[in-house]
């Protein structure tokens, strides 16, 4: 597209769901010990657990438990 990529810009977010989020976090931190968190594991008022972090390319990633 001929445009500069701005890492950590927060202009968009990739979202994934994970049933066992605690195991996901353990694997994430073991594989990428320097992971840069936006927020560590938190629970929203509606009960969904989520984490938000930057991947190695500076993309904003959110992983949450499925909303039941």
Buried (B, 14 or more C-beta within 10 A) or exposed (E): EEEEEEEEEEEEEEEEEBEEBEEBBEEBEEEEEEBEEBEEBEEEEEEBBBBBBBEEEEBBBBBBBEEE
